[in-house]
Amino acid sequence: MTKKFFIGTAIILFLGLGLNASAGLSAQETVPKDQTDQVIIIPPEVKTVLVQGLETREARTDIPFSMRKHLYLPARENMHSIFILNIKNSDLGFVPVAPAVAVPEKTEEEKPAETAPAEPEKYQATANAFLFFKQVDGVYEKEVYIPIKMQVEADAFDPDEEGMYCTGYPLPPGQYVLALAIASQNLERIGTQYFDFTLPNPMAFADSLDVTPIFFAKAIKRMEAPETSAEVHKGYFTYSVLQIEPNLDMIFYPGDYLDVFFFIFGAQPSPETQRFDVDVNYQVLQEGETVIKYAATKYDSPIVSQPLPMKKTVIVKTTEEGQEPTEKREQRDLDPGPYVLAIDILDNVSGKTHKTKVDFEVKAEEAQ
């Protein structure tokens, strides 16, 4: 089974059969209850801070962080919103976790050997995320609590690095403001940010095609099962049964693939077969000129995850003494510089078309 078929099939099952994860993520309920025994999703001291800044969108920086990217993908009747944050690792309160060491029993005559303290194998962060969604063009509101508890390998941990942290939640189509708080475990430090966004209604594309925000994936893995509650992940987000590490910098190196990921709104299944029939043409452009033209790719689902090799075809001419010049075609890596990926979509069932472009950059060989 090809990667393209696997991903399309997995997501179609997710959308059509209604897997609970992402289409019905639950708000965490491991938080205190008030005197009426009602679950408090967002504690009063955090909710007060969020509401105070809601009108002016003024952030609180006890724990500084920023919204880096907002993506969305369909999830049954909802849209699965993905929020990608930049947070300095040290601001999440990572602390070293010493490795467990088995200590042998000693006799009274034995003296304890002097040994250096064990180096930590991992660092662990424990914090809280609180999401308050308020619909601007409707009455929908939602509170979500996400306990943050994660570990990272010590040899890959840099406390001064701004890490990429991802979370997501399914919401009905509409215009929203997200009030997001990151708080310490004891709630003494609270950082907030506000983000306005719009989720389109897939039913609005009866007469046209459009796509979700296009992004490139560094890696895509299949999980054993979908997540059934909202989580915060470092370096990746989840969608259905997929764990996706995005390339938000849009920077590539020789040997990389352009693994483009998006969903097509407005594509229609065939009335006879109930299958989609979509053709997508990809071209890499530089300064308006075609550098790579890929063969048209056919899809039988509206979800697209397509790895495209960054190899251009060049004609090499050689001339040997006493012989006629010869030409041969060679595959070479793209030269460093800015490029554009042009995407042309044709829905063969409805005849509708859509064109879009994505900028990216190629750099020389990545330093080791």
N, C-alpha and C positions, 0 to 999 in steps of 0.2 A: 504494500500500500504506500503510495507516495505521500510525502508530507502535505502537499496541497490537498489531496483527497481526505486525509486523516483530519486535518484541521477543519475543512468545510463540513465534513460529516459530524464531527464532534459538536460544532456550534449549531448546526441545524437541529441536532437532537436536543441541544440545550434550549433553543428557541421554541421548537415545536412541541416537545414532550414535557416541557415545564420542569426541568430539574430545579430543585429548591434553591440551590446555591445561586447567589447573585440576583436571581429573579425574586428571591424572598429572604434576603439576609435579615437576620434578627438583630435588634439592638441588644447589647450586652446587658445583663441584669445582675451582675455580681457587684452591685453598688448598694449603699444603704437605703433603707426605707424610712419614710416619715411616720408620724404618729398615727396616720390613717391607714398604714400598711400599704401605701401606694409606692410603687417602684420609682425611685428618683434616678432618672437617666443622667441628667446633668445636675450635680450638686448646686445648691443655691449660691455659694460663694463664687462658683465658676459661671453660672448662668447670669448673675448680676454683672460680672465683668463683660461677658459677651454682649449683653443687651445694651450696656452703657456705650459701647463703641459702634453699635449697629447703625445708628443714624448717620454718623460722620465717617464710618469705615476707618476709624482711627485705631491702629494696632497697638497692642501692649507688648513690650519687648523684654519681659522678665526672662523668657526663653525665646530668643529671636529665631525666626524662621521665615521663609518666603514661599509663595506659590510659584512653582516653576512651569507647570504644564497642566492643562485640563484636557483629558480625552474622554470620549464616550463611545459605547458600543451597545447594540440592542440586547435586551434581556426580556423576552416575552413581551408583556404589555408595558414594561418600563424601559428606561434607558440606563445602562450601567455607567455611572460617572466615575472616572478615575482621576484622582487628584495626586499630583506628583510634587513633593515638597523638597526644598533644600534646607537642611538642618545641620549645623555644626555638630559633629559627633560628641564632643565634650559637653554640649548643652543638653544632651539627652541623659547625662548622668551615668555614662558607662564607667564601670568599676572593674578592676581585674578579678578574675575568678581563679584562685589557685588550684592546680590539679590535685586530685585525690592521690595520696601516697600511702601505700601499705607499710605500716611500721611494725617490724618484727618484735616479738617479745624479748626482753633482755633480762638476764640474771642480775642479782644484786651486785655481783662482782664486775659486771660490764659497765663501762662508762659510756655515756652517749657521745657519739662521734660528732665533731663540729662540722656542720655542712652549711653551705650557702642556701639562702631562702630559694625555694622553687620558683622558677619563672612562671608567670601566668600563662595558661594555654588559651584562655578566652577572656573576652571582656563582655560584661552583661549590663544591659540598660533596663531599668524599670521605671515607667512613667505612665501617663494617661493622655488619651486623645478624646476630645469631646467635639462632636459635630452638630450644629444647629442649622437645619435647612429651613428657609422661609421663602415660600413662593411669592413672587412679586405680582404676578398676574392671576393669582388665585388665592385659595385659603389653606393650601396644603402646608403643613409644618411637620418636621420630624427631628427628633433628638436621638443621637447615637453616641454611645460610650464604647470606646475601644481601649482596653488595657494593653499597654505596650510592654512586652517582655521579650527581649531578644538577646542572642549571643552572637559574637563575631570572633573569628580566629585572631589571636593576639598578633601573629606575624603580619596580618593584613589590616591591623587597626591603626588609624592615625587620628588622634584626638582633635587635631586642628583641621581635618578635612571636612568640607561641607558635603555630607552624604546625601544621596538621593533616597527619599522615603516615600512610599506609595500606599495609598488606601483608596477604597472605592465604596460606592453604595448605589443601589438601584432607586430611581426616582421617576415619577410620571413626567411626560413632556411638559415644558413650561419655562418661565423665566424665574431664576432663583438668586438669592444671596446666601452664601455659605458663611456662617460665623464659626470659625475653627479655633479651638484652644488646645495647646499642648501644655500639660501641667506636670509638675513633679509629683511623686507618689503621695506626699503629704499635702499637696495642693497649696503649698506656701509660695511656689513660683508658678506663675501662669503667663504664658505667651499667647497672643491672639493674632489672627489675620482674618480679613474679610475678602470674599471673592464673588463677583457677579458673573453669572453664566446662564446660557440658554440651552435647553435640550429640545431638539426638533421632534415633531410628531411624525413618525414614519408613514402614517396614513395620509399625510399632506402631499406625498409624492406620487399622486395618481397619474399626473401628466408629465412628469419629468424625472430625471435621475439626479442623484447627488451622492456624496460619500461622507462618511464620518471623517474626523481629522486623521490625516494620513501620517503614519509614523514608521520608522524603520526599527526592526527588532535585531538586537545582538544575539539573542538566544531565546528559543521557545522549547519548553519542556511540558510533557504531559504529566499531570498529577494523578494519583490513584483515585481521587474523588474531588468534587468541587467543594469549595469552602461554604460553610453554612452560617457563618457569622463574619462580620466585618473585622478585618485585621490591618495592621500596619506592617509593611515589609520593607526591608532595606535592599534597595537595588533592583527590585522587580515588583510587578503587580500581577494579579490573577484575574482570569476571565474564563468562566465556565470551568473546564478541566485543564486550562492552560496556565502555565507560569511563564510570564513574558518579561524579559529584560530589554527595555527600550534603548535605542540610541538617540538620545535627545540632542546631542551635539551636532548630529548630521555630519560627522567627520568619519572618513573611511581611509583605509590604508591598502596598499597592494595585497591582493589575495583575498580581501573581504568580499562579501556579497551584499548587494542592496536588497535586504529582506523587507519588502514593503508590505504593510498590513493595513487593511481598511475594510469597511462594509459598504455595500452599494444599496442606497435607498431607491425605491421605485422599480427595481427589477421584478419581473413577473414570471411565475412558473407557467409552463405550457399547460393549457387546459386538458390536453390529451395525456401527457405523461406526468404532470405535476412536478416536473423538473425544470430548473433554470437553464438557460442557454445564453451565456454572456461571453462576448469576445472582448479582450483587453489588449491593446497595443501599447508597448512601452518603447520609449526612445530616450537616450541620453543626449542632451544638447549642451554645447558650449558656445557662448556668444551667438546663439541663434542657429548654429550649424549642427547637423546630426553627427554625433560621434559614434554612437552605437544604436542600431535598430534591431530590436529583438523580434523574433517570430511571434505572431499573434498567439495569445494563450486563451484557451477556452475554459470556462468554469461552469459547473452545474450547481453552484450555490452562490449566494450574494456575498459570502465572506471570502476575503482574498488575503492569502499570505504567500507571497511569491518571492523566492530568492533569485536575484538576477546577478549573474557574474559580471564583474567590471572588466571585461576584456574587449578591446577594440580590434578590428581586423585592419591590418595595414598591408599594402602591396610593396614588396621588396624587389627591386630590380638589381640583377647582377649581370655583369658583362665579363666574359672570359676571352682572352686573346684568341682571335681567329674564329670566334663563334658568335652567333646571333645573341642579342640581349635576351635574358629570360626573366620572367616575373613569377613570384610565388606569394601566397597569402600567409601571413603570420598573425597569431593572437598575442597581443601585448597589453600590459596593464595601462590603465588610464594615467596620463601625466598629472602631477600635482596641480591643483587649481580648483576654481568653482565650476559647478555643473548644475544642470537642471534635469530632473526626471519628468518627462512629459507622459501623461497617461490618458489614453483615449478609450472610452468605454462604449460598447454597443450592446444593447439588450436585443437579441434576435427575436424574442417573442413579441415585444411591444414596438420595436423599432426605435426606441428612445436612445439618445446618446448623451454623453457627458465628457468634457475635457477638463483636466486639471494638471497642475505642475507642482513639483516639490524641489526646493533647492537643497543641494548637499555639496560637500567639499572633499576633495582627495588630497591627502598629505603624503609626503615621502615616508619611507619605511619607518614604522614606530620604533622609537628607541627602546632597547631592552634594559 
